[in-house]
Amino acid sequence: MKILKISGLIILALIVLILVAGAFMPKEFHFEGKQSIKSSREIAWNNVVNLRNHEKWSQWRVLDPNMQVVFSGDDGQVGSKMVWTSEHAQVGNGTQTLTGIDGKDRVNFDVDFGGKGNAKSYLMVSGDTSQCNVTWGLDIQAPYPMNAIMGMMMKKEMMDDMFTKGLGMLKEACEKEESAIQ
């Protein structure tokens, strides 16, 4: 009986902590990473606007080579979609839908993490025929009190690591493609 009482008090304390923390934590989270790439802007653009090309630089594919991916719509066009399923805890299930294209400068996506939350993501490409820069951003809105849990889980260091790995793999893919055509 004493164990149940102590367990109940611990659970209650955790709930109170989450509620109080949520009152003071932000409800919007923004993360961004940047990478310089020694390839043409066109090659980088092709790798970010076409969802099928994300396979070349997907760090989640490395985590789970057995991840199932299904594409729909006209790749590189608004409305194209990628759906992934994975039994790997860090990969999970979800969808990424291309929602906007701004010239050949920026592409926007809606990301659904399979019932674990949603995000807006974007990739921006700038540069010329020999050097380019890619910026990858992620915006997440978390309502109260989920913002407290999100704030504890989505640490800047963890997100920086995600962007560094992903953009590093994009750099490698683009530079390999660039050297193949020279």
Secondary structure, DSSP 4 states (H G I P E B T S, - for coil): -HHHHHHHHHHHHHHHHHHHHHHHS-SEEEEEEEEEESS-HHHHHHHHH-GGGGGGG-HHHHH-TT-EEEEESSTTSTT-EEEEE-SSTTT--EEEEEEEEETTTEEEEEEE-TTS-EEEEEEEEEE-SS-EEEEEEEEEE--TTHHHHHHHHS-HHHHHHHHHHHHHHHHHHHHHHHHHH-
